[in-house]
Amino acid sequence: MAPDSERGSKRDSKRGDQRADQRGGKRPIPQGEQFFTPGATGPRKVVEQRSAVPMTFLFTQVPRWVAPVVLVVLLLAGFAVTNPLGGVAVLPVIAFIGWLAYLSWPSLRAGGKLLRVAMLTFLVLLAATRFGAF
């Protein structure tokens, strides 16, 4: 069992991390089992390695609220604007959701995979309607 002084310092450092996050400061990278897919080869390995830097930046340096707010604003613009500009607004949402779906695909069950395919299909159809495909 750790002495009281060690437990107190760990507790204080966690509180400091939470306070830094609330102030918009840098967040530590969360502990996890593995970042990359074990035994990945070819395109998956390349995408995972090239995604490491932007993903780390997005999830540690940018405030937590920025990505969801930007994506929601772009999606709402895609719904509201019925010309090709609405389709352009939806494209970054498609790219982000597709990127996350690709990275999480090996760890998903059938229901999760189906949900991601349905979401991407809906977004692609939304963009296609805004570009005048239908």
N, C-alpha and C positions, 0 to 999 in steps of 0.2 A: 504494500500500500504506500502511496506517495505521501511524503510529509505535507503538513498543512500549507507550508509556504509554496510548494510546487503547485498544489491544487489551486491556491489563490491566484498565482501568477497565470495559470492556464485560463482560469475563469476571467481574469482581468483582460487577458489578450483577446478572448472571444468577445467580451463586451466592447473592447476598442475596435475590433473588426466590424461589429454591428453598428457602432456609432459612426465609423468612417463610411459605411455603406449608406446610412441615413443622411449623412452630410453630402453624399454624392462623390465620396472619395473612392480610391481603388479598393476592389474587393479581392480577397485571396482566391486562388483557383481551388474549387472544391475537391475534397478527397474522393477518389474513386478507385474502382478495381483496375480498369484499363481504359485508355482513351481510344486506342485503335482496335479494329477487329482482329482477333488472333488468327494468324495464318492467311491474312488477306494478301492477294496478289493482283497484278495488273491494274486496271482502271480504279478499282476500289481503293487500293493502297495509295495510288497517286492522289485521288480526291481527298482521302482522309488526311494525308500529309499536308497537302496544300490548303486544306480547310482549317488546320490546327491554328495558324496564326490569326486569321480573321475571327474564328470562333472564340479564341482566347481573348482577343481584344473586345469583341462584342459582349461577352459575358463577364468580363472583369473590369474593363476601363470605362465603358459607357454605362450611365445610370440604367437601372433595371427597367424603368418605364419607357425608355426611348424606343426600343424596337417594337413593342406591342402598339404603342401610340402611332408610330409612323406607319406600320402595316395596316392598322384599322383606318387611318385617314386615307391611305391609298385605296383600300378596298371600298370605303364609302364613296370616294371620288369615282371609282369604277362603276358603282351602282348608280350614282347620281348623273354622271355625264354620259349621254347616250351616243356620242360621236367617237371617233378614233382616239381622242385624248383620254377617254375613259378606259379604253383598252390598254393604252400606254401606262396608265396608272396601275392597272392590275398586273402588268408584267413583272415588276419587282416582287409582288406578293407571290406570284407563281414560282419565281426563281427561289425565293427564300423557303417556301413550303416544300418545294421539290428537293432542295438541298438538304433540309432537315429530314425529309422522308427517306432520301437515299442513304443518309448517314445512319439512321435508326433502323433501316430495313432488316438487317440480320437479327436484331433482337426482338422483333415483333412477332406476335402470333397472327393467325389468319384474320381475326377481327380488326386488329390494328392496321394490317396491310390493306384490307378492304376499305377502311375508313380513309386512309391516305390517298388511295386511288380514286375514291369517290370525290374527295375534296379537290384534288388536282383536276379531275375531269370537269367538275363544276366551274372551277376558276378558268380553265381553258375555254369552255363553252361561253362563259361570260365575256372573256376577252374577244372571242371570235364574233360574238354578236355585236360588240362595240366596233369591231373592224368591218362589219357589214357582211359577214360570211352567211348569215341566216336572214 
